[in-house]
Amino acid sequence: MAVAERTQTQKLTFFTYPSCTSCRKAKAWLAENGVNYEERHLFKNPPTAEELLDIIKMTSNGLDEILSTRSQRFKNLDVDINDMSVKELLEMLSEEPQLLKRPILTDGENLIVGFNSSAMKNLLSE
């Protein structure tokens, strides 16, 4: 099985939140396909500012791809993210992981944000 072969050679990190429906779907898909991964609770062990920078570098739409602008937490922010430096923004996201879309799955070179079984299949069968 190509999926299992790929995961043994490349470490996958799965940032998740247990009560998130998309996270549960992604976790079930990974289990059904025999994928090994490192699970990180997004709120208990959030990505560091450095990890977030690496994640943003993997996106095609930059911050918009990982920032949960529809979340109540984002709407309650009393800051304009356009006025923030990259460093300030990354530190805020690391301290406030509720502002991130989830789940986040990465092998260090590729990124999937949200549950997308076809993207997961493509990533893992390369």
C-alpha angles and dihedrals in degrees: 000000000000094000094059092044093054095049093053092060100038126048115233121202117203115195106198146161114214098222093049111107094211090050091052091049092050092047091050090049091050091049093047090052096046094243119165116215144156108250117211122187102232095218101036096042106019124182114272121241088259092051090048090053089052090048092051090051088059094053125095094211100036120221093353089069095059104026115096099218092169093058119108089233090059092046090053093053113118094206136084106232089204088067094052127095118239089251093052091047094049091048091050092050091049090050094041105039089166084081091066125091112240151263103025118192122183140165092194093264103047133042137204119187117193126003111309113155095188092052090047091051091048093048094049098043097053 
